[in-house]
Amino acid sequence: MKKSIAAAVLLAVSLLTACSGSTEPVNASVSEPVSSSSEVSSVDSIVSGTSTQTVTSSTQTSSSAANSPSESVSEIALSYKACALYCVDDNELIVGENIDDKIAPASLTKLMTASVALRYFKADDVITVGSELSMVQPDSSLAMIAPGQKLKMYDLLTGLLLPSGNDAAYTIAVSTARKASGRENMTDKHAVEYFCDLMNDLARELGMDGTHFADPDGWDDDAHYTTVSDLVKLAKYALMVPEIREIVAIPEKTVTFETGEIANWMNGNVFLHPEWEEYYRSEVIGMKTGSTDNAGYCLITAFVKNKKTYITVVAGSETWEDRNDKTLQLIDSVIG
């Protein structure tokens, strides 16, 4: 069963490619509410997945040993640009490799997007999806929301963090900027720019000195960059926000919009899914996946062991498997 599931998903990943996008291969579907004539319209779609990566910078290896089927994860060579293992409770960096190198954050960005939004909105505030969806890049990962739909902020954040919806990112950004500025007539473009300023303000507040945000979804841009050291700071902050901590731990959720549509969103973090036996760890409490051409495959994971919370960050892997396997190394070095 494990192998058949893995094969099916990896096949989907290979078939679903995007170019330079902030994307993750996950399922998202939205059903329309029943009309007065009892007709139902539905959309079921596998959202466009990971982009084909070409990571040109040097990569790290966990061992000089050759990669053979008989070797354990701890023995094989894994590609990644930088990584960290950090204990929140002890404020201790246990593992740190190239943590101050400049990297692209991909959809790890969305932890900041959510963090900023919850400074201005309550979880139950209702948001209307609008014309800002026209700013979403082609081949993006999507929550499948549409203009005119209304969602509670909590549900919109779920669409941001589980299926990694770039559409949700832009709706959150524009709505937050208009509320924070008090300018309801602000154009979509100016609202996104204003929101990015709010992201950068919070980054400075958190001491993320090697970071600059240029968009709310993590799309590749020369002005959009961070470091693993800064991502640890962001993850630590995000874990202190109750709504974010709760959402990132959800493997799958069905949500009913205020306008009646029903969405089903799957979390792309395999460490939360028992069916992925080789990766599932009950100690994991979530965080965020990401992948773009510039970023490679990235993952922030949080887990709890002996009542202590740990954060792992892996950035710049050449493959989905390497990202997960390096994360697994870091997690298992603590939980055994």
Secondary structure as the mmCIF struct_conf table of DSSP 4:
data_model
#
loop_
_struct_conf.conf_type_id
_struct_conf.id
_struct_conf.beg_label_comp_id
_struct_conf.beg_label_asym_id
_struct_conf.beg_label_seq_id
_struct_conf.end_label_comp_id
_struct_conf.end_label_asym_id
_struct_conf.end_label_seq_id
HELX_RH_AL_P HELX_RH_AL_P1 LYS A 2 LEU A 15
BEND BEND1 CYS A 19 SER A 20
STRN STRN1 ASN A 27 SER A 31
HELX_LH_PP_P HELX_LH_PP_P1 GLU A 32 VAL A 34
TURN_TY1_P TURN_TY1_P1 SER A 36 SER A 37
STRN STRN2 SER A 42 ILE A 46
HELX_LH_PP_P HELX_LH_PP_P2 VAL A 47 SER A 48
HELX_LH_PP_P HELX_LH_PP_P3 THR A 50 GLN A 53
BEND BEND2 SER A 57 SER A 57
BEND BEND3 SER A 62 SER A 62
BEND BEND4 SER A 64 ALA A 65
TURN_TY1_P TURN_TY1_P2 PRO A 69 SER A 70
BEND BEND5 GLU A 71 GLU A 71
HELX_RH_3T_P HELX_RH_3T_P1 VAL A 73 GLU A 75
BEND BEND6 ILE A 76 ILE A 76
BEND BEND7 LYS A 81 LYS A 81
STRN STRN3 ALA A 82 CYS A 87
TURN_TY1_P TURN_TY1_P3 VAL A 88 ASN A 91
STRN STRN4 GLU A 92 GLU A 97
BEND BEND8 ASN A 98 ASN A 98
TURN_TY1_P TURN_TY1_P4 ILE A 99 ASP A 100
BEND BEND9 ASP A 101 ASP A 101
STRN STRN5 ILE A 103 ILE A 103
HELX_RH_3T_P HELX_RH_3T_P2 ALA A 106 THR A 109
HELX_RH_AL_P HELX_RH_AL_P2 LYS A 110 ALA A 117
TURN_TY1_P TURN_TY1_P5 LEU A 118 TYR A 120
TURN_TY1_P TURN_TY1_P6 ALA A 123 ASP A 124
STRN STRN6 VAL A 126 THR A 128
HELX_RH_3T_P HELX_RH_3T_P3 SER A 131 MET A 135
BEND BEND10 VAL A 136 VAL A 136
HELX_LH_PP_P HELX_LH_PP_P4 GLN A 137 GLN A 137
TURN_TY1_P TURN_TY1_P7 PRO A 138 ASP A 139
TURN_TY1_P TURN_TY1_P8 PRO A 147 GLY A 148
STRN STRN7 LYS A 150 LYS A 152
HELX_RH_AL_P HELX_RH_AL_P3 MET A 153 LEU A 161
BEND BEND11 LEU A 162 PRO A 163
HELX_RH_AL_P HELX_RH_AL_P4 ASN A 166 SER A 181
TURN_TY1_P TURN_TY1_P9 GLY A 182 GLY A 182
TURN_TY1_P TURN_TY1_P10 GLU A 184 ASN A 185
HELX_RH_AL_P HELX_RH_AL_P5 ASP A 188 GLU A 205
TURN_TY1_P TURN_TY1_P11 LEU A 206 GLY A 207
TURN_TY1_P TURN_TY1_P12 ASP A 209 GLY A 210
STRN STRN8 HIS A 212 HIS A 212
BEND BEND12 ALA A 214 ALA A 214
BEND BEND13 PRO A 216 ASP A 217
TURN_TY1_P TURN_TY1_P13 ASP A 222 ALA A 223
STRN STRN9 TYR A 225 THR A 226
HELX_RH_AL_P HELX_RH_AL_P6 VAL A 228 LEU A 239
TURN_TY1_P TURN_TY1_P14 MET A 240 MET A 240
BEND BEND14 VAL A 241 VAL A 241
HELX_RH_AL_P HELX_RH_AL_P7 PRO A 242 ILE A 247
TURN_TY1_P TURN_TY1_P15 VAL A 248 ALA A 249
BEND BEND15 PRO A 251 PRO A 251
STRN STRN10 GLU A 252 THR A 256
TURN_TY1_P TURN_TY1_P16 GLU A 258 THR A 259
BEND BEND16 GLY A 260 GLY A 260
STRN STRN11 ILE A 262 MET A 266
HELX_RH_3T_P HELX_RH_3T_P4 VAL A 270 LEU A 272
TURN_TY1_P TURN_TY1_P17 PRO A 274 GLU A 275
TURN_TY1_P TURN_TY1_P18 GLU A 277 TYR A 279
TURN_TY1_P TURN_TY1_P19 SER A 282 GLU A 283
STRN STRN12 VAL A 284 THR A 292
TURN_TY1_P TURN_TY1_P20 ASP A 293 ALA A 295
STRN STRN13 GLY A 296 LYS A 305
TURN_TY1_P TURN_TY1_P21 ASN A 306 LYS A 307
STRN STRN14 LYS A 308 SER A 317
BEND BEND17 GLU A 318 THR A 319
HELX_RH_AL_P HELX_RH_AL_P8 TRP A 320 ILE A 335
#
